[in-house]
């Protein structure tokens, strides 16, 4: 009987496993192999490709590339700031929505709109709002007698560009987090809150001692998926800055944008392998971050 049940389980899992093998594990394995190709030209020999051997030098070329380290810097700063800030904001919004049940559905729809809207299109809209002369953000600053800031233009500082990118990234990522936290709050037993009210606990104490601990599994899930998403940032940069990837060329380049740059130049000898090498480095970085988050959070998660 147990063998039969196991067989059924594998049959149910088979479609998803096949999809994961085809679209996740095989591409990852293939990228790993390509990263060692020497002088790889994928379109040579009528599309069969050509290499002159295998080498570790592709990784050395990437690690000596200043543009790669610029992409590392941009990606890390964006991820390490935008992820915790967006989690805090979305958690507070979800808690606030719970306290206004009559308007909860309306506000949930409003906050969820970014999730179903094309990121590049929204980025272009934000680019207009960040415009130095007629953008919404500088208009708001003018109310407080603050001089206009060049957020994304040719004279924009690195900090201004990163600030604009963070604002857009945080706004874009709120929708999914709010939805998850709202669902999690609905599943918390009301008796905990009733008991806290009897003990005259403050709202902050209730939030810190009841809400956050009981949402900790979701917070871990959101933090890991958000970190992975931030490390793979690309659409937000393209939407906000266009193909220049910054106010100045490549000033806001991310790791994925770096990979895509070399992937687009595959007609040059070895560039495809450089892209694969950078992609494998990104995979390792993402894996390390995920393991660190899981390990650090293990003692703080309440199931």
N, C-alpha and C positions, 0 to 999 in steps of 0.2 A: 504493500500500500504506500509506504514511504517513497519507494523508488518511483512509483507511478506519479505521486505528487511532485517529486523533484523534476520528473520529465515534463510535466505540465508547466511547472515554473519556468524551466528553460525555454519551452516553446513560447510562452508569453513574453519572455525577455528577448527572444531571438531577433525580432524586427529591430528593436532599439540597439542591440549589440551589433547587428550588421551595419546599421547606420553609423554607429560610433567607430567601427573598424574602418569603414569606407571614408568617412568625412573627418575623422579625428586622428586615429592612431596611424593609419597609412600615410596621410600627409605629413604628420610629425616625423615618422620614421624616414620618409622620403626626403624631407628637408634636412634631416640629420646626415643622411648619406651625401646629398648634394653639397652640403657645407664643406666636404672634404675634397670635392672635385677641383682639379687644377686646370686653369685656363678653360673653364667650361663655356661652351657656346651651345645653347639649347636648340637653336634653329639650324645648326650645321647638319650636313648629310641628310638633306630633305626632311628635317625635323627630328631625326634620330638623335642629334646632339653629338658633341665631340669633346673629349677631355684628353689631357696629356699625362694624366696620372692622378695620384691622390696626395694631399698635403694638409698639414695643420696651419699653413701660412695664411689661409683665409681669415682665421680668427685673429692672427697677429696684425693683419692689415686693418681689420675692423677696430681692434683695440688701440691702434696708433692713429686712428682717424679722429681729428678734433671735432668734426661734426657729430660723430657718434657720441662723444662725451657731452656735447651740448644737448643732444637728444636725451641722454641719461639724466642730466641735470634738470631739464624741463619736465620730464616725465615724473621724476621722483618728487620734485617740489609740488607739482600739480596733484599727484596722488596723496602725498602725506598731509597736505593741507585740505584739499577739497573733500576727501572721504570722511574724516571725522566731523568736519563742519556740516556737511550735508546730512550725516546721520543724526547729529544733534538737532538741526533745524527740522528735519522730517519727523523726528520723534516728538518734539514739542508741538508741531502742527497736528500730528495724529492725536495727541492727548487733548489738544484744544478742540479738535473736531468732535471728540467724544462728549464734550461738555455742552455742545449745541446740537442735539439730535435732530431738531427740526430742519436745520440748514445743512446737515452733514452730507446728504446726498448731492446737494448743489455744489458745495465746496469740493467734495471728492471728485466730481466731474471736472471742475476747473483745474484742480491740481494734477489730475491725471492726463490732461490734454498734451503736455510735452512728451509723454511716453508714446503716444500714437501719432506724433508729428515728425516729419522727416528732419533729422538733426541738422543736415547741411542747410536746408531751407530756413530753419529757425536761426541757425548761425548767421546767415546772410541778413536776417531781420535784426539780429543783435549788432551786426557790424554797422548798420545804419544808426542804431541807438548809441553806439560808441563813437560816432563821427565827431570830430573835434569842433566843427562849426555849427552843426544843426542837430546833434545827437541829444537824445533824451537825458542821458546821464550828466552831460555838461550843463544842460538846462537846469537840472535839479541843483547842481553845484553852484550855479549862478545865483540861485535864491539865497545862498549862504555867503555870497560875495567871494566865492572861491574861483580863481582863474581857471579857464578851460584847460583840460588835460588832453594831450594827444594820446589816446588809448592804443590805437592800432595803426596809426599812420607811419610815414617814413621817418619821422623824428621822435617816435615814441620810445621811451626808455624800456629796458627789459622788465622792470617792476610794473610799469603801467600795462604792458602787454600781458604779463602773467596775471595781473589783477583782473583784467578784462576776461581772460580765458578762464580763470577760476570762477568768476561770477556766472559766466555762461554755463560752465560745467556743473556747478552746484545747482543752478536753477534746473538744468536739463535732467539731473539725476534725482530730483526730489520726488517725482511722481511715483515711481515704482516703490521707493522706500516708504512713502506715506501709505500706499495701498497695503503693503505687507504689515506695517505697524498697526494700522487700523484694524486689520483682520486679527492680528495678535491680541489687541486690546479687547476685542469682542469675546475672545476665548478665555479671558481671565475671570475666574469665579468671583462673583460680586460679594461673596461672604467675606473675602479678605478686606475689601474696602469698607464694608459695614462694620467689621470688627475694629478697623482703624478709626472710624468715626466715633465709635463708642469710647475708645481710648483717647479721644480728642487729639488725634494726630494731625499735624499741619499738612497742607497740600504737598509741600516739598518733601516732608518725611514719607508720605504715602508714595510719592513718585520715586524716591530714592530707595525705600525699603520694600516696596511691593511691586510697583510697575516695572522698574528696570530689572530686578532679579528674575521676575517671571517672563520678561521678554528677552532675557539673555540669549537663549538659543537663536532667536530671530536676529538679534543684534550681531551675533557671531556670523550668521549666514549672510546678513547684509554687508557686514564689514569685509568679508572675504570676497564676495561677488563684486562689491564696489571697488575694492582694491584691484582686482583683476581687470575690471572695466576701465579704471583710471590708467593702469599700466598699458592698456591697449588703445589709449586715446588717439583718435585720428579724425573722425568726422567733425568734432568740435573745432579742431584747428583749421581744417579745410574750410568749414562753413564761415568761420570768423575772419580768417586771414587770406583765404584763397590759396592758390598754388604757390605763392611766395612763402607760405608757412611762417608768416611773421610780418611785422611792420617793415623790418629789413629782411632780405632773403634768408630764410631758414633760422631766424632768431627764435622762433617758437616751435621748432621741429621736435617731434616726439620719436620714440623708438620705432613705433609702427610706421610713421611717416618716413623715417630713415630707411626702413626695410623696403617700403614701397618705392622710394626714390631709386634704389639700386635694382629693384625688381623691374621697374619701368625701363631701365637702361640695359636690359638683358642682352641687347645686340653687341654690347662691348664685352670683350673677352674677360671672363671671370666675375663679372658683376652679379650674375645670378647666384653664384656661390657665395659672394659677399652678403647678399640679401638673406640667403639661407642661414649663414653663420650668425648674423644679427638676430634672426628670428629664433634660433636655438638659444642664444644668450638671453633673449627676452623670456623664453619659456623657463629657463633656469631661474631667472630673477623672480618671475611670477610664482614658481613653485616654492622658492625660499620664503617669500613673503607669506604665502598661504600656510606653510608649515609653522612659521613663527607665530602668526595670528592664532592658529589652532592650539599650539603649545601654551602660549601666554594666557589664552582665554579658558583653558581646560579647568582651572580651579575656580573660575568665576561664573561658570555656566550652571544653571539650575534647571534640571529637566523634571 
